[in-house]
Amino acid sequence: MTVSERGQTMVQADTAEQTGQQGAGQGGAGRRDTGSGAWRAGIRRAIRSVSRPGPWKRGLVLAALALLLGLLMLLHAQITDRGNLGSLVETFLPWFGVFIPVLLAGARRRRSASAVVALLLPVVVWLSLFGGLLSDKSHPGSDLTVASHNVGADNPDPAGTARDLAASGADVLALEELTQQARSTYEKELAKAYPYHTVQGTVGLWSKLPLSDTQPVDIKMDYGPLADTKPVDIKMGYNRALRTTVATDHGPLAVYVAHLGSVRVNPRAGFWTAHRDRGVQALGRAIATEQNKRVVLLGDLNGTMDDRAFADITSQLHSAQDAAGDGFGFTWPAKFPVARIDQILVRGVEPESSWVLPATDSDHLPVAAGISW
């Protein structure tokens, strides 16, 4: 080997050594970097694990909504009645239970334990308010069957409605919203089944048993200074309540028939109930002076008995549906009932059963109840 070849070989060896040393250095740095990266990744995972919301921290908004729903139902009597807001809430109070499964579905999707636990409040409150209506409380047999129906001023088939009601077998039948045009039709179609009847204005009562002491009841549909100046025959044209006595085998029964004023919901007045509420107070006063211990009130009261506005009546009478019905017994509107505004209320007799009759051509469903002494 020549001197130049030996020199060239030494240069290559030195270069290889330097390259190996650099590679070793780079490998060590890579190993150190890899260890440092793993350590940082572990810290990030730990932080994420600690900061990730658990089942008790997820769905806090749902939990808050559940608590608010429960408190709303629990404290409904404390809601302000400005604009009759309290009455409006109480009219549809059973329907607030629909929000419970909605919130439950949201809680399950979010896997929120806090929301599920919070839902216990509205569930317990709703069941305490309406759970009793979910069971059938009726008993077989009764001494007398009573029925009531707002037949509807726009009913296209009053004859068919009369026949359907007669077929119900009711001993006493109250009709509301009778028009002058349809009155003769009802009288004709019901005459065979009900030999006794009275019509006072737009309400009437048909009975298989004798009637006596019949008189209209002023429920203040017309009020103010001008009301006192109107002749009696004009007032009777739109009278909407009556009181009569039905002679039963167990003694006299005072029967009231009423069609209270309509209610409206509008942006300015809110839940407008002025005419109805005056009627409630007037009817309550009439019932309070009633001498007969046995009383039945039949009619379209344009409100549910959960509504605070009916305190003057519900303090004296109790609902046959609540005592002996099966379910909520919603009656209006007939195509998709959302509220029971057609009522049978009693005092001094025992409701044995209460039910909703099949639909007619009215926008209300008829109601019936069996009562005993």
Backbone torsions as a table, in degrees:
resi	resn	phi	psi	omega
1	MET	NA	134.3	-179.3
2	THR	-81.2	170.1	-179.0
3	VAL	-64.4	-38.8	-179.2
4	SER	-68.1	-36.6	178.9
5	GLU	-67.1	-41.5	178.0
6	ARG	-62.5	-39.4	179.7
7	GLY	-65.3	-39.2	-179.5
8	GLN	-66.4	-37.0	178.9
9	THR	-67.0	-40.0	179.5
10	MET	-65.0	-39.7	178.5
11	VAL	-62.1	-41.9	179.5
12	GLN	-65.5	-37.5	179.4
13	ALA	-66.0	-43.0	179.1
14	ASP	-62.7	-40.7	-179.7
15	THR	-64.1	-41.8	179.4
16	ALA	-64.4	-38.5	-179.4
17	GLU	-66.2	-43.0	179.0
18	GLN	-64.0	-39.7	178.9
19	THR	-63.5	-40.8	178.4
20	GLY	-64.6	-41.3	179.4
21	GLN	-64.5	-40.8	178.9
22	GLN	-64.9	-40.6	178.4
23	GLY	-62.6	-40.3	179.5
24	ALA	-64.7	-40.6	179.7
25	GLY	-63.6	-43.6	179.5
26	GLN	-64.9	-38.8	178.1
27	GLY	-62.7	-40.7	179.5
28	GLY	-64.3	-41.9	179.0
29	ALA	-62.9	-39.7	179.1
30	GLY	-62.0	-41.0	179.6
31	ARG	-66.2	-38.0	179.1
32	ARG	-66.7	-39.9	179.5
33	ASP	-64.1	-39.7	179.7
34	THR	-63.1	-40.7	178.2
35	GLY	-65.6	-40.7	179.2
36	SER	-65.9	-39.7	180.0
37	GLY	-65.5	-40.0	178.6
38	ALA	-64.3	-38.2	179.9
39	TRP	-64.6	-43.1	179.4
40	ARG	-66.7	-39.2	178.6
41	ALA	-63.2	-37.5	177.8
42	GLY	-64.0	-40.1	178.1
43	ILE	-63.3	-43.3	-179.5
44	ARG	-63.0	-39.7	178.1
45	ARG	-64.3	-39.7	179.6
46	ALA	-64.7	-42.0	-179.9
47	ILE	-64.4	-43.4	179.4
48	ARG	-63.4	-38.9	-179.9
49	SER	-63.8	-40.1	-179.3
50	VAL	-72.2	-40.5	-175.6
51	SER	-81.4	-17.3	-179.4
52	ARG	-65.6	127.9	-178.5
53	PRO	-66.1	133.0	177.8
54	GLY	-85.6	-176.3	-177.1
55	PRO	-61.2	-24.5	179.7
56	TRP	-86.3	-16.0	179.3
57	LYS	-99.0	-16.3	179.3
58	ARG	-81.8	149.1	174.0
59	GLY	69.1	34.3	-179.5
60	LEU	-66.8	-32.9	176.7
61	VAL	-65.1	-42.3	177.0
62	LEU	-61.9	-40.4	178.7
63	ALA	-63.2	-41.4	179.2
64	ALA	-64.3	-41.7	178.7
65	LEU	-64.2	-38.4	178.1
66	ALA	-63.2	-43.0	178.4
67	LEU	-65.0	-41.7	178.5
68	LEU	-62.8	-40.2	177.9
69	LEU	-61.8	-45.3	179.0
70	GLY	-62.7	-42.9	179.7
71	LEU	-67.1	-35.8	178.4
72	LEU	-60.7	-45.3	179.7
73	MET	-72.1	-37.7	-178.1
74	LEU	-67.7	-38.8	-174.6
75	LEU	-109.5	29.4	-176.5
76	HIS	-59.7	-31.3	180.0
77	ALA	-68.4	-17.5	-179.0
78	GLN	-92.4	-5.6	179.3
79	ILE	-66.6	136.6	-179.8
80	THR	-57.3	145.2	177.5
81	ASP	-101.8	19.5	174.4
82	ARG	-65.3	127.3	-173.0
83	GLY	67.4	17.6	-177.7
84	ASN	56.6	33.3	179.6
85	LEU	-62.0	-42.4	179.9
86	GLY	-60.1	-42.5	178.4
87	SER	-64.2	-38.4	179.8
88	LEU	-65.0	-44.5	178.4
89	VAL	-61.4	-44.0	-176.7
90	GLU	-70.6	-27.4	177.7
91	THR	-62.2	-39.1	-177.7
92	PHE	-111.4	23.2	-175.7
93	LEU	-55.7	-41.8	179.8
94	PRO	-59.0	-28.9	-175.9
95	TRP	-74.3	-12.1	176.2
96	PHE	-66.6	-19.2	176.1
97	GLY	-65.3	-19.1	178.9
98	VAL	-62.9	-28.5	-178.2
99	PHE	-72.3	-17.6	-178.1
100	ILE	-64.3	-53.6	178.0
101	PRO	-64.4	-28.6	177.3
102	VAL	-64.6	-46.9	179.0
103	LEU	-67.5	-34.8	178.2
104	LEU	-64.5	-41.0	177.5
105	ALA	-61.9	-40.8	177.4
106	GLY	-65.4	-39.1	179.3
107	ALA	-65.3	-39.3	178.9
108	ARG	-68.1	-39.0	179.5
109	ARG	-65.9	-38.4	179.6
110	ARG	-84.3	-7.3	-176.7
111	ARG	53.6	50.0	-175.6
112	SER	-103.1	109.9	177.1
113	ALA	-68.3	-36.0	-178.4
114	SER	-64.6	-39.5	179.4
115	ALA	-67.9	-39.7	179.0
116	VAL	-62.5	-45.1	179.5
117	VAL	-64.9	-41.3	179.8
118	ALA	-62.2	-30.6	-179.7
119	LEU	-67.5	-15.9	177.5
120	LEU	-60.5	-33.5	-178.9
121	LEU	-63.5	-56.7	179.1
122	PRO	-63.0	-32.5	178.1
123	VAL	-63.0	-47.9	-179.1
124	VAL	-64.9	-42.4	-179.0
125	VAL	-65.2	-45.6	-179.3
126	TRP	-62.1	-43.4	-180.0
127	LEU	-65.2	-36.4	178.5
128	SER	-68.2	-30.8	179.9
129	LEU	-82.5	-42.0	-169.7
130	PHE	-127.6	-0.7	-178.4
131	GLY	-59.1	-33.0	-179.6
132	GLY	-65.3	-21.3	-179.7
133	LEU	-81.1	-9.6	-176.8
134	LEU	-80.1	-14.5	-179.2
135	SER	-106.0	156.5	178.6
136	ASP	-83.7	115.9	-176.9
137	LYS	-106.5	10.8	-177.1
138	SER	-75.5	156.2	176.4
139	HIS	-126.7	145.0	-179.3
140	PRO	-69.4	146.3	175.4
141	GLY	82.4	149.8	176.1
142	SER	-165.4	162.8	178.4
143	ASP	-85.6	-27.9	-175.3
144	LEU	-152.2	138.6	176.0
145	THR	-110.2	127.1	178.9
146	VAL	-117.7	151.6	-179.9
147	ALA	-144.7	158.3	-179.6
148	SER	-146.8	144.0	-180.0
149	HIS	-154.2	127.3	166.3
150	ASN	-80.5	105.4	-171.0
151	VAL	-77.2	-14.0	176.0
152	GLY	84.6	122.8	179.3
153	ALA	-64.7	-26.6	-178.6
154	ASP	-98.9	16.2	-179.1
155	ASN	-61.5	120.0	-177.2
156	PRO	-77.6	-12.6	-176.2
157	ASP	-137.5	69.4	-180.0
158	PRO	-62.9	-32.1	179.2
159	ALA	-64.6	-44.5	178.1
160	GLY	-64.8	-38.9	177.6
161	THR	-63.0	-42.8	179.4
162	ALA	-61.7	-43.0	180.0
163	ARG	-65.1	-41.3	178.8
164	ASP	-62.0	-41.4	-179.0
165	LEU	-69.3	-39.2	177.8
166	ALA	-63.7	-35.5	179.5
167	ALA	-70.1	-14.1	179.6
168	SER	-67.9	-20.3	179.7
169	GLY	82.3	9.2	179.6
170	ALA	-63.0	140.2	176.3
171	ASP	-80.5	-32.6	-179.9
172	VAL	-130.3	127.4	-173.8
173	LEU	-129.2	121.2	177.8
174	ALA	-103.2	136.9	177.4
175	LEU	-123.1	137.9	176.7
176	GLU	-121.9	158.9	-179.9
177	GLU	63.8	45.2	174.9
178	LEU	-79.6	132.2	174.9
179	THR	-99.1	159.7	178.3
180	GLN	-61.8	-34.2	-178.3
181	GLN	-70.1	-37.9	-174.9
182	ALA	-89.6	-15.5	-174.9
183	ARG	-56.5	-47.1	-177.9
184	SER	-63.8	-32.7	178.5
185	THR	-64.7	-45.7	179.3
186	TYR	-65.3	-40.8	179.4
187	GLU	-62.1	-40.6	-179.8
188	LYS	-68.5	-47.4	-175.1
189	GLU	-72.1	-26.4	-176.8
190	LEU	-98.7	-5.0	-173.7
191	ALA	-60.8	-39.9	-176.9
192	LYS	-67.2	-43.7	-177.1
193	ALA	-79.7	-27.4	-174.5
194	TYR	-129.8	97.7	-178.1
195	PRO	-71.9	-15.3	-178.9
196	TYR	-118.7	135.8	176.7
197	HIS	-159.7	158.8	174.3
198	THR	-144.1	142.3	175.5
199	VAL	-126.2	126.3	178.6
200	GLN	-124.1	100.4	-177.6
201	GLY	70.2	-117.5	-177.0
202	THR	-104.8	9.4	177.0
203	VAL	-124.1	150.7	-179.6
204	GLY	-148.7	162.9	178.2
205	LEU	-135.0	128.1	175.9
206	TRP	-112.0	136.9	-172.8
207	SER	-143.5	146.7	171.9
208	LYS	-84.0	-9.6	-178.3
209	LEU	-116.2	154.3	-176.5
210	PRO	-60.6	149.2	177.9
211	LEU	-116.5	149.9	176.6
212	SER	-154.7	169.5	177.3
213	ASP	53.7	41.0	-178.6
214	THR	-82.4	136.7	178.5
215	GLN	-157.6	152.3	176.0
216	PRO	-72.9	156.3	176.3
217	VAL	-118.7	124.9	-179.6
218	ASP	-79.8	110.8	178.5
219	ILE	-106.5	24.3	169.8
220	LYS	61.2	37.3	173.1
221	MET	-69.2	-28.9	176.0
222	ASP	-118.5	121.2	-174.7
223	TYR	-141.0	170.6	-179.7
224	GLY	101.3	175.8	-176.2
225	PRO	-58.8	-35.9	-177.6
226	LEU	-72.1	-24.9	-177.6
227	ALA	-62.0	-36.8	-178.2
228	ASP	-71.4	-17.3	-177.4
229	THR	-91.1	-8.7	-176.3
230	LYS	-80.9	139.6	177.1
231	PRO	-62.0	155.0	-177.7
232	VAL	-61.8	-39.3	-177.5
233	ASP	-65.7	-31.6	176.6
234	ILE	-71.4	-42.4	177.9
235	LYS	-61.7	-39.2	-177.9
236	MET	-65.0	-23.8	-178.8
237	GLY	-60.8	-29.9	179.4
238	TYR	-124.8	25.0	173.6
239	ASN	-62.6	139.2	-174.4
240	ARG	-127.2	23.8	176.4
241	ALA	-158.2	149.7	177.7
242	LEU	-146.3	163.6	174.4
243	ARG	-134.8	134.9	177.8
244	THR	-146.1	169.2	177.4
245	THR	-115.5	127.0	177.2
246	VAL	-100.2	126.4	180.0
247	ALA	-85.1	107.0	179.9
248	THR	-106.4	169.8	177.7
249	ASP	-66.5	-16.1	-177.9
250	HIS	-105.3	9.5	179.8
251	GLY	113.8	174.9	-176.6
252	PRO	-68.6	143.3	178.2
253	LEU	-125.5	121.3	177.0
254	ALA	-80.0	126.3	-178.6
255	VAL	-122.5	128.0	175.3
256	TYR	-110.4	139.5	173.7
257	VAL	-123.0	130.8	-176.8
258	ALA	-144.2	145.9	171.1
259	HIS	-128.3	95.1	-176.0
260	LEU	-73.5	165.2	-176.0
261	GLY	-60.8	152.8	-179.9
262	SER	-73.0	162.7	176.9
263	VAL	-119.8	156.9	-179.0
264	ARG	-140.1	150.6	172.5
265	VAL	-115.9	119.6	177.5
266	ASN	-143.9	157.6	-173.5
267	PRO	-59.9	-36.1	-174.9
268	ARG	-79.4	-50.3	-174.8
269	ALA	-91.7	-7.7	-176.4
270	GLY	72.6	-133.8	178.9
271	PHE	-88.3	98.5	-173.5
272	TRP	-85.6	117.3	-174.9
273	THR	-133.8	18.9	-170.9
274	ALA	-56.3	-51.4	-178.6
275	HIS	-63.6	-42.7	-179.7
276	ARG	-63.5	-45.3	-176.0
277	ASP	-65.6	-35.8	174.4
278	ARG	-62.9	-39.9	178.5
279	GLY	-65.0	-39.4	177.7
280	VAL	-59.0	-46.6	-177.9
281	GLN	-65.4	-42.8	179.7
282	ALA	-66.2	-42.6	178.9
283	LEU	-66.5	-38.2	177.2
284	GLY	-61.6	-39.9	178.5
285	ARG	-66.9	-39.1	179.0
286	ALA	-63.7	-42.8	179.8
287	ILE	-68.3	-34.5	179.9
288	ALA	-64.1	-28.3	179.5
289	THR	-92.5	-1.5	-179.2
290	GLU	-64.4	127.5	-177.8
291	GLN	-81.8	-28.5	-179.1
292	ASN	-72.6	132.2	-180.0
293	LYS	-74.9	-21.6	-179.2
294	ARG	-102.2	117.0	-174.0
295	VAL	-135.2	140.0	171.9
296	VAL	-129.2	130.9	175.1
297	LEU	-111.4	124.0	179.9
298	LEU	-120.5	139.5	173.6
299	GLY	155.7	176.1	174.1
300	ASP	-91.9	105.2	-176.6
301	LEU	-96.1	0.7	178.2
302	ASN	51.0	42.8	176.9
303	GLY	-178.4	159.2	177.1
304	THR	-93.6	159.3	-177.4
305	MET	-79.5	-0.6	170.7
306	ASP	-81.3	-17.1	-177.5
307	ASP	-70.5	126.0	-179.0
308	ARG	-59.1	-22.7	-178.0
309	ALA	-63.5	-19.5	-176.9
310	PHE	-94.3	15.7	-177.2
311	ALA	-58.4	-34.2	179.9
312	ASP	-65.2	-24.3	-179.8
313	ILE	-97.6	-46.6	-177.2
314	THR	-68.8	-16.4	174.8
315	SER	-75.2	-13.7	-178.3
316	GLN	-114.3	-28.8	-177.2
317	LEU	-127.6	156.9	176.4
318	HIS	-125.7	154.4	-173.1
319	SER	-75.3	130.6	175.4
320	ALA	-66.4	-34.2	179.6
321	GLN	-65.7	-43.7	179.3
322	ASP	-64.6	-36.5	-174.8
323	ALA	-84.1	-33.6	-171.5
324	ALA	-143.0	22.7	-178.6
325	GLY	-97.1	-179.1	177.5
326	ASP	-129.8	104.7	-177.4
327	GLY	90.7	-168.7	-176.1
328	PHE	-80.1	-26.4	178.4
329	GLY	66.4	37.9	-179.9
330	PHE	-61.3	144.4	-174.9
331	THR	-127.1	-11.4	-174.6
332	TRP	-143.9	143.1	-14.5
333	PRO	-71.7	156.2	-170.9
334	ALA	-59.4	-35.4	-176.3
335	LYS	-72.4	-31.5	177.2
336	PHE	-150.5	81.9	-173.6
337	PRO	-64.8	131.8	178.7
338	VAL	-122.5	-9.0	-178.4
339	ALA	-152.0	150.1	174.6
340	ARG	-99.0	100.3	178.8
341	ILE	-110.0	-5.3	175.4
342	ASP	-101.3	120.0	-165.1
343	GLN	-122.0	152.7	166.7
344	ILE	-128.2	111.3	-177.9
345	LEU	-118.5	144.7	-172.3
346	VAL	-136.3	160.5	171.7
347	ARG	-149.8	134.3	175.9
348	GLY	81.9	-1.8	174.5
349	VAL	-130.7	162.9	-176.7
350	GLU	-106.1	120.5	173.6
351	PRO	-69.9	128.3	177.5
352	GLU	-99.4	-29.8	-179.6
353	SER	-160.7	157.6	178.4
354	SER	-152.4	135.4	-176.0
355	TRP	-154.2	167.7	177.3
356	VAL	-102.5	130.3	180.0
357	LEU	-81.8	162.7	179.0
358	PRO	-59.6	154.6	-177.0
359	ALA	-66.3	147.9	171.5
360	THR	-113.0	-158.5	176.8
361	ASP	-88.6	12.5	175.2
362	SER	-87.1	164.8	175.1
363	ASP	-87.6	4.1	173.8
364	HIS	-115.6	154.1	171.3
365	LEU	-94.8	141.6	176.4
366	PRO	-75.5	154.5	179.9
367	VAL	-126.9	155.1	179.9
368	ALA	-145.6	159.1	178.0
369	ALA	-153.4	145.5	173.0
370	GLY	-101.9	129.3	-178.3
371	ILE	-124.3	154.4	179.5
372	SER	-134.8	161.0	177.6
373	TRP	-96.1	NA	NA
